[in-house]
Amino acid sequence: MRKYLARRALFALGTLLGVSLIIFVVLRILPGDPLVAILGVEGHARMTKEDRVRIMHDLGLSDPLPVQYVHWLHDIVTGKLGKSFFRGDTVADLILHRGPISAEIGILALIVSWLVGLPVGIVSAVKPNSSLDNIARSLAILFIAIPGFWLGMLIVLALLFWFGYKSPLIIVHFWQSPWQNLQIVIGPAIVLGLAQGAYIARMARSCLLEVIREDYVRTARAKGVVERRVVLGHALPNALLPVITISGVLLGFVLGGSVAVEQAFGVPGLGRALVTAVIERDIIVVQNLVLLYAAIFVVVNLLVDLSYAWLDPRIHYA
Amino acid sequence: MSDQPVSGNRPDTLSRRTFLRAAGVAGGAALGPAVLHRKAEAQETPSPIRPDPSAKRGGTLRYAVHNAPAHFDVHQSGTVANIGPQSPMYDTLLRRDPKDGQTIISDLAWKYEISPDGKKYTFHLRKGVKFHDGADFTAEDVKATYDRIVRPPKGVVIPRTPLFATVSEIVVVDPHKIEFRLTEARPKAFMLGSFASGWNIIVRKKTLEENQGNLRQVMNYPGTGPFKHVSRQDKEVWIMDRNPNYWNKGLPYVDRLEIYHMFPFSPELGSAFISGKVDYARLLDPVSWRKAKEMPGVTAAAFNQSVIQAFWTNMKRKPLADPRVRRAIHLAMDRHTLVEVVKDTAPMQIGGFVYPFHPMSTPKAELEKRLGYQKDMKPAVQEARRLMQEAGYGQGIKGLDFVVRDIQTFKLWAVAIQAMLKEHINIECNLRTVQTSVWFDEAAAGNFDLAISAIVSTLMDPSDYFSAWYGQNGPQNYSVWTNEQFHSLTKQIDRELNDTKRKAMVRKAEDILELDPPLIPVAYEQIYDAWYNKVRGQNPSTYFGIYDVVRWDQVWLA
């Protein structure tokens, strides 16, 4: 197990190093001048060549690319993650301030997806092709098809025009005011959770339908075990493994989706910070946030893999 | 010109104090001619804004304006992202009266004198003014501030530098008196407008020295303004408290300012206002603004902004170098439709090459009778086709590269302009939408045939933007346009001190630009503000732009 863990950790590190290199190179070869955002349109228009050289030097952008990359890796290792080009705020501070909100949204979305997806999947599997199953499947397809940011905007507008309501404008952490914090995170969590719940429902249904036809389930029924126990106690645990796997993958979608959904809801989380940084061409913020998202994705998938052994005693890692 | 603030309140009864005050004013009026014959022209205002006795003290004003600034150096900025949240912490030498947004009144300078030859501006500074860190404000701070604006150090770019191009020397006469010596006289309104610009905040000499003249990453540098920094959360909110030691006693009225950063024209800003999460919203989108206008207890105002929306024609491309082709393109624009196209995205109005609301420009009613600005497009299109024929492009032009800045209004306009060019004069173009930063790279490098964007000026005065927008080597002359007649006229406009003569010259310049367009004007931006009626003391309906009256010291909460 330890060997397996070490091997996976090494692979994860390699993956992240590769990702960091790709992000770094892509951000630097993309066209566009970050000095437009820093100096503004008028300032940029009036900038002399000497000014440009000086400013690029101050920002550390005049160093050769390998040097810039090594500086960044050093910043990552020391936990500083560098400073925004613009206001001089450190990226670490940004993550510490906004990260909890995005993390809450991600975790809540995952909970919502399981709370909605699993029961719907079970009902659909237990009564396949019934009207209940048809409704559940239609809803699942609908929620997969609807873009999260669009649904988010509809919710925001409906709340505003019908109830004159808007969630708090600035970040309120859970420990500062749980009620206000909930108002910030609940909308994006539901929108993201419903979309992921639809995937989970479909996956749970197909897995459960497969397992339900297994011999040991038939045996349980033949022994007179009540149907609820047959489904929940015998069939479901074995059908859950693929659902857990997909949950890890879905977390990646939640992370990606949160960028647009946070924007739609006006939630000042990391996703929104990423959008602003892209608009501003704040390379340092963008590369660190993308790397952070990649790291979360890699770690979650590693945890999912490891959880197999715990969920299914037949699986052993050597 | 009088800089005295005008009081709108007339007492019902004549008290002894009122009588004496009136007698003093009358005496002053009688002495007026004698004062006018003095060597230098003196302007004096003891207090730029008199505290309103009916105003209520206290409360928190929640104001939403623009997204977060890219840096903190107001002098180096050109966006309301800085001036919106930072201005309440600073003062200027002179300022615009919040009553109308136009009249210039005193600020840190309580009096100024202009030498008869117009080449020396002397400012008498207030005594007893302190920076937020407790340091005394002196003429050395003004000198350090303006030395930096007039001649920025390397790596520091200040868009207002050209306003003071004629300032050769800044001399501290004594700790509360400073002189600006000019190489040649400039129109008084232009110079005073430059000193009153909200951008030219006074900062401490020591602050500049400690930061090598660059404040881009210095968040909280001390000012003398009515509000003091308390805290700031990046891209969320900037909080400041009333400065209890503000030199203008009785001001400001509100105890706390919370300034929220929100993207202009965004649904988020609109919803924050409509839901009552903010008391005052600036740069609302038209849909939210119209909704706000219908809300009880809310006032909505529209006012002029210092921005021209236009597209540039690359003079290095052969067909576009021909003024007849550019004039034809200019005439092919159905501007009334273009304003309509974006009416739900951003508020716009029709205009030509000079701000349509400037007293020296062709009045709007007259402008709309001209070809290119009329509602009926037929005569303009007819003339445009004739010009194309005459220039040898009667069959049209194909394959123009139209670079579009990735902003909603420009994207909407680009499609409409593409259709108008095709339909009216058979010019075909391919749209290429790019990010803002790429747009400026492409424009500066000349990698375009047509390119649409927007540019701003500090002042409404043509002497500010004629050289920047249309001047030879002007930083925003993306077309690389030249016209010797216009350039020589610009120099005369800059120097002419007589307003009537100047106006005639500006009109002549307009005529030149109409026939040989350096860019194609699309529209002039407007600003939509809305506020709950409990916010008193400010109505921006007559303001020009959002860069001068932005201090909130005169605003109170009912």
Interface residues (C-beta under 8 A of the other chain):
Chain A: P31 G32 D33 P34 V36 A37 I38 L39 G40 V41 E42 G43 H44 A45 R46 M47 T48 E50 D51 R54 I55 D58 F86 R87 G88 D89 L94 H97 M153 V156 L157 L160 G164 Y165 K166 P168 L169 I170 I171 G266 P268 R272 A273 T276 I279 E280 R281
Chain B: N67 A68 P69 A70 H71 F72 Q76 S77 G78 T79 K154 G155 V156 V157 I158 P159 T161 P162 N214 R216 Q217 M219 Q233 D234 K235 E236 V237 Y260 M262 P267 E268 S271 A272 I274 S275 G276 K277 V278 V434 Q435 T436 S437 V438 F440 D441 A444 S453 I455 V456 A468 P475 Q476
